[in-house]
Amino acid sequence: MAPQPNSEIKYFQLGDWELQSGEVLPDAYIAYRTYGSPSKPCVVYPTWYSGTIVEGNEWLISTPEHPRRGLNPDHYFIVVPAQFGNGESTSPSNTSGPKGGVNMPKTTVYDNVRAQHELVTVGLGITGQVAVVGWSMGAGQSFQWASQYPDKVKLAVPFCGSARTSFHNWVFLEGVKQALLADKEGYCDGRYMEETGKQPLVGLKAFGRVYAGWGFSQTFYRKKGFEKYYGIKGVENAMVQFWEKWSTSKDANNMLHMLWAWQHSDISAQPLYAEDSGLVDVGGRFGDRGNGKSGAGSKDDEEAFKRACKGIRGKILIMPCDQDLYFPPADSELEKKYIGENAELKVIESIWGHWAGGPGDSVEDAKFIDDAIHTFFKQNSF
């Protein structure tokens, strides 16, 4: 069951939720927030990796503190669903029993979007088409929505994210994962709270330090971006005051759960497009890509990916950052090519790298994204 809610979070009960793997997530629920009136056109805005619906997505939504032109609750009904594992929806940190904690069944991006679709259509009663926007893993969920429910999604705006996790992106994630798992004494095979009563801080700090080389661009570091924008002098201080502060504020099993979903993210790994590729078999081809095995990337895989991209019927605005180290524009260009005339590519030129896409720290990039969403919605009568 859902934890005691605070005033900002709502919960939608899914019951015993069958996952793509065939496993069942007992008493599953999805946490969400809404902005605006349900009578307005609906925009779904999923969370990013480690992001929450209380902190992380609100920067792009118009408020008196930061007015926006795109996601304005005066014009849209904005639904912000938390993905499984973020600590608000069903997650290792808030589950117990045989399928709780580290034993919580793995969830895919497909599972997340299917649950979000249930929330939107059944829980909130939205019958019309929707728009979906998102940064990073939220972008992956946006691609997934557009391919998984092609008749439901009129518009999608994924920024600094991808329709499938590239091999290079997988390698980056494997590095941060192994940095955390190397803390064997602290991690305790995932039973750290039961055995030590605390998070594996050594592993989480290492996780943050490895991530530090990827989140921002080389140019950002060269130009002393942390000093200019955050008031942090010196890269070692940035490691401690920014990256370790971020990583140690998270639950280790939650981070690993979402990371697994990210490594396995692939819009072609669903029944609608997989055909004979075997990509829907979690223990087979799907597992090959997500686990970095040599079988991934076959001709059948690529054909399935092309089918999934072509299956997107809504208009889609893809916005990579030119200096993003793990979601480069080259991957976005391939997605645009496969999707075809429904896709538009708009590159964010920014030294902020992946952080150009959120969570709003770069004022210039936030305005660029907001303006682009506003224009895209208006051009397509949404």
VOBA-1610 file (N, C-alpha, C; in pm, whole numbers, padded with zeros to 5 digits, always signed):
BEGIN
Met+00084-00120+00000Met+00000+00000+00000Met+00088+00125+00000Ala+00029+00235-00044Ala+00104+00360-00050Ala+00134+00412+00090Pro+00248+00478+00106Pro+00278+00539+00236Pro+00183+00654+00262Gln+00184+00704+00387Gln+00099+00818+00421Gln+00133+00936+00329Pro+00039+00982+00246Pro+00072+01086+00149Pro+00089+01223+00212Asn+00174+01305+00150Asn+00177+01445+00191Asn+00082+01521+00099Ser+00066+01648+00122Ser-00036+01724+00051Ser-00007+01741-00097Glu+00118+01718-00138Glu+00155+01740-00276Glu+00146+01615-00362Ile+00136+01499-00301Ile+00142+01373-00375Ile+00009+01299-00367Lys-00033+01248-00484Lys-00150+01162-00490Lys-00103+01022-00529Tyr-00188+00921-00502Tyr-00150+00783-00531Tyr-00261+00713-00608Phe-00220+00637-00708Phe-00314+00556-00785Phe-00279+00409-00763Gln-00374+00335-00709Gln-00351+00195-00676Gln-00363+00107-00802Leu-00261+00028-00827Leu-00258-00062-00942Leu-00294-00205-00905Gly-00292-00236-00775Gly-00317-00372-00730Gly-00196-00460-00758Asp-00219-00589-00775Asp-00111-00681-00811Asp-00082-00664-00959Trp+00024-00594-00989Trp+00051-00546-01125Trp+00147-00640-01198Glu+00098-00703-01305Glu+00182-00795-01382Glu+00280-00715-01467Leu+00406-00754-01459Leu+00513-00684-01528Leu+00546-00751-01662Gln+00626-00684-01740Gln+00668-00735-01870Gln+00739-00870-01856Ser+00806-00890-01745Ser+00879-01014-01719Ser+00787-01131-01685Gly+00661-01103-01656Gly+00569-01205-01610Gly+00557-01210-01459Glu+00652-01144-01390Glu+00643-01136-01244Glu+00533-01039-01205Val+00491-01048-01080Val+00385-00962-01029Val+00441-00871-00920Leu+00408-00744-00930Leu+00446-00646-00829Leu+00327-00632-00735Pro+00338-00687-00613Pro+00221-00688-00522Pro+00183-00548-00475Asp+00053-00524-00469Asp+00000-00398-00414Asp+00073-00276-00472Ala+00092-00277-00602Ala+00168-00169-00666Ala+00086-00040-00671Tyr+00156+00071-00674Tyr+00090+00199-00687Tyr+00183+00297-00757Ile+00122+00399-00814Ile+00199+00502-00881Ile+00168+00636-00815Ala+00272+00707-00777Ala+00257+00839-00718Ala+00255+00944-00829Tyr+00179+01050-00808Tyr+00171+01152-00912Tyr+00126+01285-00853Arg+00150+01389-00931Arg+00099+01523-00901Arg+00028+01575-01025Thr-00066+01663-01005Thr-00133+01727-01118Thr-00132+01878-01100Tyr-00134+01947-01214Tyr-00141+02092-01217Tyr-00248+02131-01320Gly-00333+02225-01287Gly-00434+02270-01381Gly-00562+02190-01374Ser-00652+02219-01466Ser-00785+02158-01469Ser-00791+02040-01565Pro-00858+01930-01525Pro-00875+01814-01615Pro-00953+01847-01741Ser-01016+01962-01745Ser-01090+02002-01865Ser-00996+02050-01975Lys-00871+02076-01940Lys-00772+02124-02037Lys-00702+02007-02105Pro-00636+02030-02219Pro-00557+01924-02283Pro-00451+01869-02186Cys-00430+01739-02190Cys-00343+01672-02092Cys-00199+01660-02142Val-00106+01696-02055Val+00037+01678-02080Val+00092+01585-01972Val+00152+01474-02012Val+00215+01380-01919Val+00364+01413-01914Tyr+00416+01425-01793Tyr+00553+01474-01773Tyr+00624+01383-01673Pro+00675+01266-01717Pro+00735+01168-01625Pro+00866+01216-01563Thr+00902+01154-01451Thr+01024+01190-01380Thr+01149+01136-01448Trp+01263+01195-01412Trp+01392+01154-01465Trp+01463+01065-01361Tyr+01582+01020-01397Tyr+01658+00932-01309Tyr+01690+01004-01178Ser+01643+00949-01067Ser+01660+01000-00931Ser+01567+01116-00900Gly+01497+01170-01001Gly+01408+01283-00978Gly+01279+01240-00908Thr+01219+01334-00839Thr+01092+01308-00771Thr+00987+01407-00821Ile+00862+01379-00787Ile+00755+01470-00829Ile+00742+01589-00735Val+00813+01585-00624Val+00816+01700-00533Val+00933+01791-00570Glu+01046+01731-00608Glu+01163+01808-00651Glu+01219+01747-00778Gly+01225+01826-00885Gly+01288+01775-01005Gly+01216+01811-01133Asn+01084+01807-01136Asn+01012+01838-01258Asn+00944+01974-01256Glu+00929+02031-01137Glu+00849+02153-01124Glu+00912+02273-01194Trp+01042+02270-01221Trp+01112+02385-01279Trp+01059+02422-01418Leu+01003+02324-01491Leu+00955+02351-01627Leu+00807+02387-01630Ile+00742+02380-01515Ile+00599+02412-01506Ile+00583+02556-01459Ser+00495+02629-01523Ser+00479+02771-01493Ser+00422+02792-01353Thr+00489+02877-01276Thr+00445+02919-01143Thr+00469+03069-01132Pro+00415+03134-01028Pro+00444+03276-01011Pro+00593+03305-00996Glu+00669+03206-00940Glu+00814+03224-00919Glu+00891+03215-01050His+00850+03127-01139His+00916+03113-01269His+00811+03089-01378Pro+00758+03195-01434Pro+00657+03182-01540Pro+00715+03108-01662Arg+00635+03019-01717Arg+00673+02946-01839Arg+00564+02962-01944Arg+00602+02947-02069Arg+00507+02958-02178Arg+00454+02822-02221Gly+00535+02717-02204Gly+00497+02584-02251Gly+00403+02512-02157Leu+00457+02464-02046Leu+00377+02387-01950Leu+00310+02483-01852Asn+00203+02543-01898Asn+00130+02641-01820Asn-00002+02580-01772Pro-00021+02565-01641Pro-00145+02505-01590Pro-00271+02582-01625Asp-00257+02707-01669Asp-00374+02781-01715Asp-00426+02727-01848His-00338+02657-01920His-00376+02608-02053His-00378+02455-02063Tyr-00309+02387-01971Tyr-00296+02241-01979Tyr-00319+02175-01845Phe-00364+02051-01851Phe-00373+01965-01733Phe-00246+01882-01731Ile-00155+01914-01642Ile-00022+01853-01641Ile-00018+01744-01536Val+00017+01623-01579Val+00024+01506-01491Val+00170+01465-01479Val+00222+01463-01357Val+00362+01427-01333Val+00364+01294-01258Pro+00384+01182-01328Pro+00389+01051-01262Pro+00532+01014-01223Ala+00547+00954-01107Ala+00678+00908-01060Ala+00703+00767-01112Gln+00821+00743-01165Gln+00851+00609-01214Gln+00877+00514-01097Phe+00857+00386-01123Phe+00886+00285-01022Phe+01033+00298-00980Gly+01056+00291-00849Gly+01193+00294-00798Gly+01242+00430-00755Asn+01161+00535-00777Asn+01211+00669-00742Asn+01189+00703-00594Gly+01125+00613-00519Gly+01102+00636-00378Gly+00963+00688-00346Glu+00886+00725-00449Glu+00750+00774-00430Glu+00648+00673-00482Ser+00664+00628-00606Ser+00588+00512-00653Ser+00649+00388-00589Thr+00589+00271-00613Thr+00642+00147-00558Thr+00792+00136-00586Ser+00870+00117-00481Ser+01016+00121-00489Ser+01076+00023-00389Pro+01202-00017-00409Pro+01268-00101-00309Pro+01265-00040-00169Ser+01274+00092-00160Ser+01283+00158-00029Ser+01151+00162+00047Asn+01039+00142-00022Asn+00910+00152+00047Asn+00828+00023+00037Thr+00895-00087+00003Thr+00828-00217-00001Thr+00895-00312+00098Ser+00820-00412+00140Ser+00873-00511+00234Ser+00819-00648+00195Gly+00858-00747+00269Gly+00812-00883+00239Gly+00901-00951+00138Pro+00858-01068+00089Pro+00940-01148-00002Pro+00977-01074-00131Lys+00892-00981-00176Lys+00920-00907-00299Lys+00947-00759-00269Gly+01000-00732-00152Gly+01033-00596-00115Gly+01181-00572-00110Gly+01220-00447-00095Gly+01361-00413-00087Gly+01438-00456-00209Val+01554-00513-00188Val+01639-00555-00299Val+01574-00665-00383Asn+01475-00734-00328Asn+01407-00841-00400Asn+01287-00793-00482Met+01264-00664-00484Met+01154-00612-00565Met+01176-00648-00710Pro+01074-00703-00779Pro+01090-00739-00920Pro+01133-00619-01004Lys+01221-00646-01100Lys+01269-00541-01188Lys+01155-00488-01275Thr+01154-00358-01297Thr+01054-00297-01382Thr+01121-00230-01501Thr+01054-00234-01614Thr+01107-00177-01738Thr+01039-00043-01766Val+01091+00028-01865Val+01025+00151-01909Val+00886+00118-01964Tyr+00874+00005-02029Tyr+00743-00042-02077Tyr+00646-00057-01960Asp+00692-00116-01850Asp+00607-00133-01732Asp+00565+00003-01676Asn+00658+00096-01670Asn+00628+00229-01620Asn+00521+00298-01703Val+00538+00294-01833Val+00445+00364-01921Val+00308+00297-01922Arg+00305+00165-01912Arg+00177+00096-01904Arg+00102+00139-01777Ala+00173+00152-01666Ala+00112+00196-01542Ala+00066+00342-01552Gln+00148+00426-01616Gln+00111+00565-01635Gln-00013+00579-01724His-00020+00496-01825His-00137+00496-01913His-00263+00458-01835Glu-00250+00361-01745Glu-00362+00322-01660Glu-00405+00438-01571Leu-00308+00508-01515Leu-00337+00625-01433Leu-00413+00730-01513Val-00361+00763-01631Val-00419+00870-01711Val-00559+00835-01760Thr-00576+00714-01813Thr-00703+00679-01876Thr-00807+00631-01776Val-00767+00548-01680Val-00861+00492-01583Val-00870+00580-01459Gly-00755+00613-01402Gly-00755+00690-01279Gly-00803+00832-01296Leu-00761+00897-01404Leu-00795+01038-01426Leu-00901+01058-01533Gly-00936+00951-01604Gly-01045+00957-01700Gly-01017+01040-01824Ile-00889+01051-01864Ile-00854+01128-01984Ile-00883+01044-02108Thr-00976+01089-02190Thr-01016+01011-02308Thr-00951+01060-02437Gly-00909+01186-02439Gly-00851+01242-02560Gly-00703+01212-02574Gln-00645+01263-02680Gln-00501+01247-02701Gln-00423+01333-02603Val-00300+01294-02578Val-00215+01364-02482Val-00084+01405-02548Ala-00013+01494-02482Ala+00126+01522-02515Ala+00212+01466-02403Val+00333+01424-02436Val+00424+01370-02336Val+00559+01439-02351Val+00614+01489-02241Val+00744+01555-02244Val+00831+01499-02133Gly+00963+01508-02149Gly+01048+01459-02042Gly+01196+01475-02071Trp+01272+01484-01962Trp+01418+01495-01968Trp+01481+01363-01926Ser+01589+01322-01995Ser+01670+01208-01955Ser+01586+01079-01955Met+01572+01012-01841Met+01484+00895-01838Met+01339+00934-01866Gly+01305+01059-01835Gly+01173+01108-01873Gly+01157+01117-02023Ala+01267+01148-02093Ala+01265+01147-02239Ala+01246+01005-02292Gly+01314+00908-02228Gly+01295+00769-02267Gly+01150+00726-02252Gln+01086+00771-02143Gln+00946+00740-02122Gln+00857+00811-02225Ser+00899+00929-02270Ser+00824+01001-02373Ser+00826+00924-02505Phe+00945+00877-02544Phe+00956+00792-02663Phe+00870+00666-02647Gln+00875+00608-02527Gln+00800+00485-02502Gln+00650+00508-02515Trp+00601+00615-02456Trp+00459+00652-02469Trp+00421+00661-02617Ala+00501+00734-02695Ala+00468+00759-02836Ala+00465+00632-02919Ser+00548+00535-02882Ser+00552+00409-02958Ser+00456+00305-02901Gln+00439+00303-02770Gln+00356+00203-02704Gln+00207+00233-02721Tyr+00174+00362-02723Tyr+00035+00405-02740Tyr+00028+00508-02853Pro+00054+00466-02976Pro+00067+00562-03087Pro-00061+00640-03118Asp-00176+00583-03087Asp-00301+00656-03112Asp-00336+00753-03000Lys-00274+00735-02884Lys-00304+00819-02768Lys-00218+00945-02766Val-00099+00936-02822Val-00003+01047-02811Val-00007+01132-02938Lys-00051+01256-02920Lys-00054+01350-03033Lys+00083+01413-03053Leu+00148+01449-02941Leu+00278+01516-02946Leu+00371+01459-02840Ala+00500+01454-02870Ala+00600+01412-02771Ala+00722+01503-02784Val+00778+01539-02669Val+00899+01623-02667Val+01000+01561-02572Pro+01082+01468-02621Pro+01191+01415-02538Pro+01315+01503-02553Phe+01375+01543-02440Phe+01497+01623-02448Phe+01607+01560-02363Cys+01727+01556-02422Cys+01844+01495-02360Cys+01812+01352-02315Gly+01764+01272-02407Gly+01731+01133-02380Gly+01724+01056-02510Ser+01684+00930-02503Ser+01686+00847-02623Ser+01575+00743-02624Ala+01548+00690-02742Ala+01446+00587-02760Ala+01497+00449-02718Arg+01626+00434-02712Arg+01687+00312-02659Arg+01824+00350-02603Thr+01869+00275-02507Thr+01999+00303-02445Thr+02110+00252-02535Ser+02196+00342-02578Ser+02307+00304-02665Ser+02409+00221-02588Phe+02496+00154-02660Phe+02600+00074-02595Phe+02694+00161-02511His+02727+00279-02562His+02815+00369-02487His+02746+00417-02360Asn+02618+00448-02369Asn+02540+00488-02252Asn+02537+00374-02150Trp+02520+00252-02199Trp+02520+00134-02111Trp+02652+00124-02034Val+02762+00151-02104Val+02894+00143-02041Val+02906+00247-01929Phe+02861+00367-01955Phe+02861+00472-01852Phe+02784+00425-01729Leu+02665+00370-01750Leu+02582+00325-01638Leu+02645+00208-01564Glu+02710+00121-01637Glu+02776+00008-01573Glu+02888+00055-01480Gly+02955+00162-01521Gly+03062+00216-01438Gly+03012+00270-01305Val+02904+00350-01309Val+02852+00405-01183Val+02791+00295-01097Lys+02729+00196-01161Lys+02670+00084-01086Lys+02777+00007-01011Gln+02885-00028-01080Gln+02989-00108-01017Gln+03062-00031-00908Ala+03068+00102-00921Ala+03129+00183-00815Ala+03050+00168-00686Leu+02918+00164-00695Leu+02834+00147-00577Leu+02847+00005-00521Leu+02841-00093-00610Leu+02844-00232-00566Leu+02980-00273-00508Ala+03085-00199-00541Ala+03217-00231-00488Ala+03224-00212-00336Asp+03131-00135-00282Asp+03123-00117-00137Asp+03051-00237-00076Lys+03116-00351-00077Lys+03052-00475-00033Lys+03017-00471+00116Glu+03102-00411+00194Glu+03076-00403+00338Glu+02955-00316+00368Gly+02942-00207+00294Gly+02831-00117+00318Gly+02703-00161+00251Tyr+02715-00221+00129Tyr+02595-00256+00053Tyr+02527-00382+00106Cys+02604-00476+00157Cys+02550-00598+00220Cys+02452-00672+00129Asp+02489-00686+00000Asp+02403-00754-00097Asp+02262-00695-00100Gly+02253-00565-00076Gly+02125-00497-00083Gly+02046-00494+00046Arg+02098-00557+00151Arg+02027-00564+00280Arg+02091-00471+00383Tyr+02137-00356+00336Tyr+02211-00264+00422Tyr+02125-00208+00536Met+01999-00180+00511Met+01916-00126+00619Met+01889-00232+00725Glu+01867-00356+00681Glu+01842-00464+00776Glu+01967-00496+00859Glu+02085-00489+00796Glu+02207-00533+00863Glu+02286-00420+00930Thr+02280-00299+00876Thr+02358-00190+00934Thr+02272-00070+00976Gly+02150-00067+00926Gly+02062+00045+00959Gly+02097+00174+00889Lys+02181+00169+00784Lys+02218+00292+00713Lys+02251+00262+00567Gln+02254+00365+00488Gln+02287+00354+00347Gln+02437+00325+00329Pro+02475+00260+00218Pro+02617+00235+00190Pro+02685+00362+00141Leu+02724+00447+00232Leu+02771+00581+00197Leu+02900+00579+00115Val+02990+00485+00143Val+03113+00477+00064Val+03080+00450-00081Gly+02991+00356-00105Gly+02949+00322-00242Gly+02873+00435-00309Leu+02786+00501-00235Leu+02709+00611-00292Leu+02799+00730-00327Lys+02900+00755-00243Lys+02994+00863-00275Lys+03071+00829-00402Ala+03114+00704-00414Ala+03185+00662-00535Ala+03096+00674-00657Phe+02969+00637-00641Phe+02869+00650-00747Phe+02864+00795-00797Gly+02856+00888-00704Gly+02850+01029-00739Gly+02975+01078-00809Arg+03091+01030-00762Arg+03218+01075-00822Arg+03235+01023-00965Val+03190+00902-00991Val+03198+00852-01129Val+03101+00929-01218Tyr+02982+00954-01164Tyr+02880+01028-01241Tyr+02929+01168-01276Ala+03016+01224-01191Ala+03064+01361-01209Ala+03131+01384-01343Gly+03193+01282-01398Gly+03261+01296-01526Gly+03169+01291-01645Trp+03041+01270-01621Trp+02945+01252-01730Trp+02834+01356-01733Gly+02791+01403-01617Gly+02673+01489-01612Gly+02691+01622-01681Phe+02810+01682-01667Phe+02840+01810-01731Phe+02949+01788-01836Ser+02958+01880-01931Ser+03054+01865-02040Ser+03195+01902-01996Gln+03290+01866-02082Gln+03429+01906-02058Gln+03442+02058-02057Thr+03366+02122-02145Thr+03371+02269-02154Thr+03322+02333-02025Phe+03218+02274-01964Phe+03165+02326-01839Phe+03273+02327-01731Tyr+03349+02218-01723Tyr+03458+02211-01625Tyr+03572+02306-01663Arg+03604+02310-01792Arg+03714+02396-01836Arg+03687+02542-01804Lys+03561+02582-01816Lys+03523+02721-01791Lys+03482+02745-01645Lys+03513+02649-01560Lys+03485+02660-01416Lys+03338+02690-01389Gly+03253+02606-01452Gly+03110+02625-01441Gly+03058+02613-01299Phe+03118+02524-01220Phe+03071+02508-01082Phe+03095+02635-01001Glu+03205+02702-01026Glu+03233+02827-00955Glu+03139+02938-01004Lys+03119+02945-01136Lys+03038+03052-01194Lys+02891+03039-01158Tyr+02839+02917-01164Tyr+02694+02899-01150Tyr+02650+02851-01011Tyr+02740+02783-00940Tyr+02703+02729-00809Tyr+02782+02788-00693Gly+02882+02869-00725Gly+02965+02928-00620Gly+03057+02828-00553Ile+03088+02717-00621Ile+03176+02614-00565Ile+03314+02625-00631Lys+03415+02653-00555Lys+03548+02670-00610Lys+03627+02541-00600Gly+03684+02499-00714Gly+03768+02379-00717Gly+03687+02254-00746Val+03745+02166-00827Val+03673+02046-00868Val+03653+01948-00752Glu+03747+01943-00658Glu+03729+01854-00543Glu+03610+01899-00458Asn+03597+02027-00441Asn+03481+02078-00368Asn+03351+02048-00444Ala+03359+02056-00577Ala+03241+02022-00658Ala+03204+01876-00639Met+03305+01789-00629Met+03280+01647-00604Met+03202+01627-00474Val+03244+01697-00371Val+03184+01679-00239Val+03051+01753-00227Gln+03054+01881-00261Gln+02939+01968-00233Gln+02825+01952-00333Phe+02855+01903-00452Phe+02749+01882-00552Phe+02721+01734-00573Trp+02824+01659-00618Trp+02799+01522-00660Trp+02777+01427-00543Glu+02860+01432-00442Glu+02839+01344-00326Glu+02714+01385-00249Lys+02685+01511-00244Lys+02564+01558-00178Lys+02441+01499-00246Trp+02443+01498-00379Trp+02333+01440-00457Trp+02323+01289-00435Ser+02433+01219-00456Ser+02427+01072-00455Ser+02397+01016-00316Thr+02448+01079-00211Thr+02424+01027-00076Thr+02286+01063-00023Ser+02213+01144-00096Ser+02075+01175-00056Ser+01977+01069-00108Lys+02028+00971-00184Lys+01943+00871-00248Lys+01953+00735-00180Asp+01853+00652-00206Asp+01857+00514-00158Asp+01927+00428-00262Ala+02022+00347-00219Ala+02105+00270-00312Ala+02023+00173-00397Asn+01933+00097-00334Asn+01854+00002-00412Asn+01760+00071-00510Asn+01708+00186-00471Asn+01625+00262-00565Asn+01705+00303-00688Met+01826+00353-00664Met+01910+00396-00776Met+01945+00280-00868Leu+01973+00165-00810Leu+02007+00047-00891Leu+01885-00006-00965His+01768+00005-00904His+01645-00041-00970His+01618+00044-01095Met+01624+00174-01081Met+01600+00262-01196Met+01711+00248-01300Leu+01834+00226-01253Leu+01945+00209-01346Leu+01925+00085-01432Trp+01873-00022-01371Trp+01845-00144-01449Trp+01744-00113-01559Ala+01639-00038-01527Ala+01539-00002-01628Ala+01603+00083-01738Trp+01692+00172-01700Trp+01760+00258-01797Trp+01848+00173-01889Gln+01926+00082-01833Gln+02013-00001-01917Gln+01933-00088-02015His+01813-00125-01977His+01730-00211-02061His+01632-00132-02149Ser+01641-00001-02145Ser+01544+00082-02218Ser+01559+00066-02369Asp+01448+00034-02435Asp+01450+00011-02580Asp+01305+00003-02627Ile+01260+00100-02708Ile+01120+00101-02748Ile+01082-00016-02838Ser+01181-00084-02894Ser+01149-00201-02977Ser+01128-00327-02895Ala+01162-00322-02766Ala+01146-00439-02679Ala+01004-00442-02621Gln+00906-00451-02711Gln+00767-00461-02672Gln+00692-00541-02778Pro+00584-00607-02739Pro+00515-00699-02831Pro+00472-00637-02963Leu+00443-00508-02963Leu+00393-00442-03082Leu+00495-00440-03197Tyr+00623-00448-03165Tyr+00727-00433-03267Tyr+00832-00542-03271Ala+00844-00622-03166Ala+00956-00715-03154Ala+00954-00824-03261Glu+00834-00874-03295Glu+00817-00984-03391Glu+00909-01101-03355Asp+00991-01146-03446Asp+01074-01265-03420Asp+01212-01231-03364Ser+01233-01105-03327Ser+01366-01064-03278Ser+01398-01124-03142Gly+01295-01161-03066Gly+01316-01212-02931Gly+01335-01103-02828Leu+01313-00978-02868Leu+01340-00866-02778Leu+01242-00856-02662Val+01128-00922-02672Val+01033-00915-02561Val+01060-01021-02455Asp+01154-01109-02482Asp+01190-01212-02385Asp+01297-01156-02292Val+01258-01127-02168Val+01352-01064-02074Val+01476-01151-02053Gly+01459-01280-02060Gly+01573-01369-02040Gly+01651-01396-02167Gly+01608-01336-02279Gly+01674-01363-02406Gly+01736-01240-02468Arg+01687-01203-02587Arg+01746-01092-02660Arg+01736-00961-02580Phe+01622-00940-02515Phe+01604-00820-02434Phe+01713-00814-02327Gly+01737-00928-02263Gly+01840-00934-02161Gly+01979-00914-02217Asp+02002-00959-02341Asp+02133-00941-02403Asp+02171-00793-02409Arg+02077-00710-02456Arg+02109-00568-02469Arg+02124-00505-02331Gly+02029-00532-02243Gly+02032-00471-02111Gly+02148-00516-02026Asn+02200-00637-02053Asn+02312-00689-01975Asn+02445-00675-02048Gly+02443-00610-02164Gly+02567-00584-02237Gly+02628-00705-02303Lys+02546-00807-02334Lys+02600-00929-02393Lys+02621-00915-02543Ser+02701-01005-02597Ser+02745-00992-02736Ser+02633-01009-02838Gly+02524-01071-02798Gly+02415-01092-02894Gly+02339-00967-02930Ala+02356-00861-02854Ala+02279-00738-02877Ala+02326-00667-03004Gly+02235-00595-03067Gly+02271-00515-03183Gly+02268-00592-03314Ser+02194-00702-03318Ser+02186-00782-03440Ser+02101-00710-03545Lys+02100-00765-03664Lys+02018-00709-03771Lys+01870-00713-03734Asp+01828-00821-03670Asp+01688-00831-03626Asp+01655-00724-03523Asp+01749-00696-03434Asp+01729-00590-03335Asp+01708-00456-03403Glu+01795-00427-03501Glu+01787-00297-03568Glu+01657-00283-03647Glu+01613-00392-03708Glu+01487-00387-03781Glu+01369-00365-03686Ala+01376-00426-03569Ala+01272-00405-03469Ala+01270-00260-03423Phe+01389-00202-03406Phe+01397-00062-03364Phe+01340+00030-03471Lys+01368+00000-03597Lys+01311+00079-03706Lys+01159+00070-03706Arg+01107-00050-03682Arg+00960-00066-03678Arg+00900+00016-03564Ala+00966+00014-03449Ala+00915+00088-03333Ala+00918+00238-03361Cys+01024+00288-03422Cys+01032+00430-03456Cys+00925+00467-03558Lys+00909+00384-03659Lys+00807+00409-03761Lys+00666+00401-03704Gly+00652+00328-03592Gly+00521+00312-03530Gly+00472+00437-03459Ile+00561+00535-03441Ile+00522+00661-03376Ile+00441+00743-03475Arg+00314+00767-03443Arg+00224+00838-03533Arg+00209+00985-03499Gly+00233+01019-03373Gly+00225+01159-03333Gly+00347+01236-03378Lys+00336+01368-03372Lys+00451+01453-03401Lys+00547+01449-03282Ile+00676+01448-03311Ile+00774+01439-03203Ile+00888+01538-03225Leu+00917+01615-03122Leu+01027+01710-03124Leu+01139+01654-03037Ile+01251+01619-03099Ile+01364+01558-03029Ile+01468+01667-03005Met+01505+01685-02877Met+01600+01792-02843Met+01719+01739-02765Pro+01826+01701-02834Pro+01950+01664-02764Pro+02033+01789-02737Cys+02131+01776-02648Cys+02228+01883-02626Cys+02356+01847-02701Asp+02415+01945-02766Asp+02532+01917-02849Asp+02651+01867-02768Gln+02655+01895-02635Gln+02767+01851-02554Gln+02727+01748-02447Asp+02613+01683-02469Asp+02570+01575-02379Asp+02660+01454-02403Leu+02723+01404-02298Leu+02821+01297-02312Leu+02760+01158-02323Tyr+02633+01141-02286Tyr+02575+01007-02298Tyr+02445+01001-02376Phe+02392+01116-02419Phe+02282+01118-02515Phe+02319+01214-02628Pro+02418+01178-02712Pro+02468+01270-02813Pro+02369+01289-02928Pro+02378+01403-02998Pro+02289+01429-03111Pro+02294+01323-03220Ala+02405+01253-03235Ala+02414+01149-03339Ala+02308+01042-03319Asp+02281+01005-03193Asp+02176+00907-03166Asp+02039+00964-03201Ser+02020+01092-03172Ser+01893+01158-03202Ser+01870+01168-03353Glu+01978+01192-03426Glu+01967+01199-03572Glu+01921+01066-03630Leu+01968+00956-03572Leu+01926+00824-03618Leu+01777+00802-03587Glu+01736+00844-03468Glu+01595+00831-03432Glu+01506+00911-03528Lys+01549+01032-03559Lys+01473+01116-03652Lys+01464+01049-03789Lys+01573+00993-03835Lys+01576+00925-03964Lys+01477+00809-03966Tyr+01475+00729-03861Tyr+01387+00612-03856Tyr+01241+00650-03838Ile+01215+00756-03759Ile+01076+00798-03738Ile+01019+00858-03865Gly+01099+00938-03934Gly+01054+00996-04061Gly+00997+01135-04045Glu+00899+01166-04129Glu+00849+01303-04140Glu+00778+01354-04014Asn+00740+01266-03924Asn+00676+01310-03800Asn+00775+01365-03699Ala+00904+01351-03726Ala+01006+01391-03629Ala+01074+01520-03669Glu+01102+01601-03569Glu+01178+01724-03586Glu+01293+01721-03486Leu+01410+01765-03530Leu+01529+01767-03444Leu+01569+01911-03417Lys+01585+01945-03288Lys+01625+02079-03249Lys+01734+02065-03144Val+01856+02102-03177Val+01971+02080-03089Val+01987+02196-02990Ile+02005+02161-02863Ile+02035+02259-02759Ile+02186+02281-02759Glu+02231+02399-02788Glu+02374+02429-02789Glu+02411+02485-02652Ser+02481+02404-02574Ser+02507+02443-02435Ser+02627+02371-02378Ile+02705+02444-02297Ile+02819+02383-02229Ile+02772+02298-02110Trp+02644+02305-02074Trp+02594+02232-01958Trp+02583+02083-01982Gly+02600+02038-02105Gly+02593+01895-02133Gly+02457+01838-02100His+02455+01724-02033His+02327+01660-02002His+02241+01750-01914Trp+02304+01827-01829Trp+02230+01914-01736Trp+02164+02032-01806Ala+02185+02047-01935Ala+02111+02148-02011Ala+01962+02117-02009Gly+01930+01987-02000Gly+01790+01945-02004Gly+01717+01958-01872Gly+01785+01985-01765Gly+01722+01997-01634Gly+01828+01982-01525Pro+01790+02006-01402Pro+01658+02047-01355Pro+01639+02198-01342Gly+01671+02270-01448Gly+01645+02413-01451Gly+01757+02501-01400Asp+01873+02442-01370Asp+01984+02523-01318Asp+02038+02620-01423Ser+02034+02579-01549Ser+02078+02666-01657Ser+01960+02750-01705Val+01960+02875-01670Val+01846+02964-01701Val+01826+02975-01852Glu+01936+02987-01927Glu+01926+03003-02071Glu+01869+02878-02136Asp+01914+02762-02093Asp+01866+02637-02153Asp+01721+02610-02114Ala+01683+02646-01991Ala+01544+02630-01949Ala+01452+02713-02038Lys+01495+02834-02070Lys+01415+02921-02159Lys+01408+02862-02299Phe+01520+02808-02348Phe+01524+02748-02481Phe+01424+02633-02489Ile+01426+02545-02389Ile+01336+02429-02388Ile+01190+02474-02376Asp+01166+02568-02286Asp+01031+02619-02266Asp+00976+02682-02394Asp+01055+02765-02459Asp+01012+02828-02584Asp+00986+02725-02693Ala+01071+02624-02699Ala+01056+02521-02801Ala+00926+02441-02780Ile+00897+02406-02655Ile+00773+02334-02625Ile+00652+02420-02660His+00655+02545-02619His+00544+02638-02647His+00518+02647-02797Thr+00624+02668-02874Thr+00610+02681-03019Thr+00560+02552-03081Phe+00614+02440-03039Phe+00576+02310-03094Phe+00428+02281-03066Phe+00384+02307-02946Phe+00242+02286-02911Phe+00152+02374-02997Lys+00188+02501-03012Lys+00105+02593-03088Lys+00103+02559-03236Gln+00217+02521-03290Gln+00224+02484-03431Gln+00138+02363-03463Asn+00116+02279-03362Asn+00039+02157-03384Asn-00098+02162-03315Ser-00145+02285-03291Ser-00281+02309-03240Ser-00313+02229-03115Phe-00222+02234-03020Phe-00245+02163-02894Phe-00255+02262-02780
//
